[in-house]
Amino acid sequence: MRWPPNKAWTSTTPRKGFRHFVAINYGGRGKDRWVSMVSVLDSQSCFCIRWDELKDKTKWISGWMQLSRDEAISNSSLDLLEETDNKSCLHPSSDSGLSIPLEEGIVRPWFLDD
């Protein structure tokens, strides 16, 4: 999988009650690479994960899978994978395409994957 990460991701299990996320920022080098994720449905649901975890296809799928409402949103208090986060970077990366005006001519893809 190439670096920097695509923007659209689906978690195989609920994370903070949601499954669809946008990679809004990223950084680090080598094994210290990280990605800031924010829920598509709730911008308050955000966390930072290691790049190695995001590449694990048993945990994350590049792109947004079509899910039923019940699959996409979980109110389960048994969400054992819920991350605690005080370190999320909520500022979009310069290549995110999420800033106005567009800061960089090249925008990271949403769905393409190797």
FENLINDA-V499885 format. One record per helix or strand of 3 or more residues. SS is the DSSP state (2 for helix, 1 for strand). FROM is the first residue (numbers start at 0). TO is the last residue. If there is no record, write none. Layout:
ss={SS | SS}
from={FROM | FROM}
to={TO | TO}
This chain:
ss={1 | 1 | 2 | 1 | 1 | 2 | 1 | 2}
from={7 | 17 | 29 | 33 | 45 | 50 | 59 | 68}
to={14 | 26 | 31 | 38 | 49 | 53 | 61 | 71}
